[in-house]
Amino acid sequence: MQSPASSPSPSPSPTPSLWRDADFRRLWVGQTASQLGEHTTLVVLPLFAVLTLDAGAGQLGMLRAVGQAPVLLLSLLAGAWVDRWRARTVMVLTDAGRAVALGAAAVAGLLGLLGLPALFVVAFAVGALSVLFDVAYQASLVRMVRRDQLVRGNSALEGSRSAAQIGGPALGGALVSLLSAPFAAASGALFFAVSFLSLRRIRRPESVPPVCGEQTERAPRVRHRIHEGLRFVAANPWLRAVCLASAAFQFSLAATMTVYLLFLPRALHLPGATVGLALAATGPGALLGSVLAARLPGRFGHGAVLVSAAVLGNGALLCVPALHGSSTATVLALLAVNVVFGAFSQLVNVTVMSVRQAVTPDGMQGRAAATITFVGMGLTPLGSLLGGFLAQEWGLRAGLLMAAAGMMLSPAVMAASPLVRLGRRLTP
């Protein structure tokens, strides 16, 4: 294993200095609003289909697959494209596109004109634009702040993302339950509009990264860079194992969540607000997992932590099919399961990121991350379709049990790979 890349030394400037930068504050507000809109929409659109359009299991699986397909189609290209454009322009345009798409869906829903085919189009559009935005906001930070401020800047932006993961699902579920699905969709459009306005107010110039060659040479160069990233990850045994484990996890998780979103309102008879609350419980769990990730790998070893955390986190979801009714005990059990799942999943995520960064050269970091995302998330549309099929053919309870059992493939892959032998330090 290669030596970990050296990290930039912490900035000696006081912590508040970055927050005194008005342009950074506008970036943070815009990114926070956009993440809230994205995570609210992830719950609103499926609940719109289930509660308003009476979508069946297969249709819900198809809706989620359509919304996740852009990850497979655009992840690798998004990294190459954003390197050629002004990142803030990409962010502003994607915010505007998502606001228009959700606003149109809200109006059509209020008028009774929105059907499942149109909802599929909205889900795909929002998913595609979100892929571009998520790549662009990370590139925008690098182009805005000094190198010695990146740690603080990333901490602020990723903290916003964690907060959106906590608040977005609960807010989406509550809006669908208390108001209506069209008004909930309109709230997502409002978040994207706020992000659009905030990012538009950034005044600092952003230069386009230099591009060599003529216009006709750009596409081959992009393809070449993508191929280099794919080849590097495939040749590295640790990154190859990460890709396989991530693909198994994301595929099974997509199937599980498809059945899960049907199981909670239809088998347990939970209202939309409670569904959102249950999903939001993964957020506090993720914060706990981030804290554990700073301590446990250095004490017990990275390999042991990866495998055991994956077993505990993924295994927690096997408890959900055993729940019955909508009692307080059932809701508390759901919250506990999601907190455990969120904590150990985040522990795995952070540990895997440390492994990836340690074995990847600086000049390959972006492409390695994009490749792992592409491989890991690329099967999620098929997983969602499988979840819909299981729920439709086997029933909600048996389908959820089968999908959740599939999530144990991920720790099995890691246990059979070189990852399990990683020790306390990521050294050769």
Secondary structure by P-SEA (a helix, b strand, c coil): cccccccccccccccccccccaaaaaaaaaaaaaaaaaaaaaaaaaaaaaccccccaaaaaaaaaaaaccccccaaaaaaaaaaccaaaaaaaaaaaaaaaaaaaaaaaaaccccaaaaaaaaaaaaaaaaaaaaaaaaaaaacccccaaaaaaaaaaaaaaaaaacaaaaaaaaaaaccaaaaaaaaaaaaaaaaaaaaaccbbbbcccccccccaaaaaaaaaaaaaaaaaaacaaaaaaaaaaaaaaaaaaaaaaaaaaaacccccccaaaaaaaaaaaaaaaaaaaaaaacccccccaaaaaaaaaaaaaaaaccccccccccaaaaaaaaaaaaaaaaaaaaaaaaaaaaaaaaccccaaaaaaaaaaaaaccaaaaaaaaaaaaaaaccaaaaaaaaaaacaaaaaaaaacccccccccccc
